[in-house]
Amino acid sequence: MNKKKSTPKAKEPIKVRRKELANGNQSLYLDYYNEGKREYEFLKLYLIPERTPIDKQTNNQTLQLANTIKAQKIVELQNAAHGFQITNTKQKMRLVNYLQAIAAEKKQEAGNAVKGEHQSYTAVIKHILQYSGEQTTFKQVTKDYCSGFIAYLNKAENSVYRKGVSETFTSGLLSENTKSAYIRRLNVAFNKAVREGILAVNPFTLLPRQELPKKQLSNREYLTIEEVKQLVKTPCMKPNIKNAFLFSCFSGLRFSDITALTWGQIQTDNEGKKVIRYTQQKTDKPEYLQLSDEALKFLPDKQDMKNDNIIFPLQRNGRANEILKGWVCAAGIEKRVTFHVSRHTNATLLLSLGVPIETVSKILGHADIQTTQIYAKVIDKNKRDAVSKFDGILD
């Protein structure tokens, strides 16, 4: 009886190898032949001694990334061998010009409004110009380029633009969430460039996950109903700001929507209830919001105001927050309160009163209910903290 011959295993064109380092770590590198010449490519990825289960998990993730890079390298070499290389013409395209085209598309999608994704891409372009300049081409967009851009963002300052003012102000370093948003925008752009044959691979996929900025859940400060009552009793040097803040506590409107609110947007529905029909400044999305009796208490007297008159003509957000700080302090409240805290307060009050999260999400005009769930977690934590007060009570 003839033995069945086993199929010989295909030889891997690239191998991931390890180099022992003096500190006990192992450096990973690729070992392969390119046009008959042996080449090595160090990945700047390292395995650490496995002393804990977390160390083992970290090493597994690192090896997974190394194998992903290896697979992409194999595709690159095969494409080159068959003449499917990215053309020099495409690689000469300037990165800034490409991003400007995407920003223009986002602006057009938003009805020529300068907001949202358009603003985000514009900010990314500004940082790319500062990092590598206007002449940067896609040929320069490599793994090291992306790693260097992240290092640049870690030291970059946050610029604040004031409407109608030519000066630019800085307010400290970029937050983790801002850096994460910029990298997400570049990721989308580079994936698009791969689909269009400008890049062979998105270089961000070659970076270790831990090197990328991570979006963080921000601490949602809010006021309790007792603290809101205390603010109602406390005088404020700018009564208009006080009324606008308390109106937002009971309506959930953002500062940008409050400052754009006109008398004509407050209407009466078929049941005789006061409602607001407005367009969110942030999302350009039309909204319909019923007003509670508590919210109506903080509307100024209309008198002879016209429908297109602004209800709350406020100063810029920064100045409003300065006045809020003094008012909150005078009320004896030891919390860092900005105008946006009024919106957080509205969400947490509604949820604590048993309003379904889906309804709260609609009231706030959230596009994604996951945003609203952040407030639900705050309420759940408060419940856990309250119940934990029983701990040891009978000891």
Secondary structure, 3 states (H helix, E strand, C coil): CCCCCCCCCCCCCEEEEEEECCCCCEEEEEEEEECCEEEEEEEEEEECCCCCHHHHHHHHHHHHHHHHHHHHHHHHHHHHHCCCCCCHHHHCCEHHHHHHHHHHHHHHHCCCCCCCHHHHHHHHHHHHHHHCCCCCEHHHCCHHHHHHHHHHHHHCEEEEECCCCCCEEEEEECCHHHHHHHHHHHHHHHHHHHHCCCCCCCHHHHCCHHHCCCCCCCCCCCCCHHHHHHHHHCCCCCHHHHHHHHHHHHHCCCHHHHHHCEHHHEEECCCCCEEEEEECCCCCCEEEEECCHHHHCCCCCCCCCCCCCECCCCCCHHHHHHHHHHHHHHCCCCCCCCCCHHHHHHHHHHHHCCCCHHHHHHHHCCCCHHHHHHHHHHHHHHHHHHHHCCCCCCC
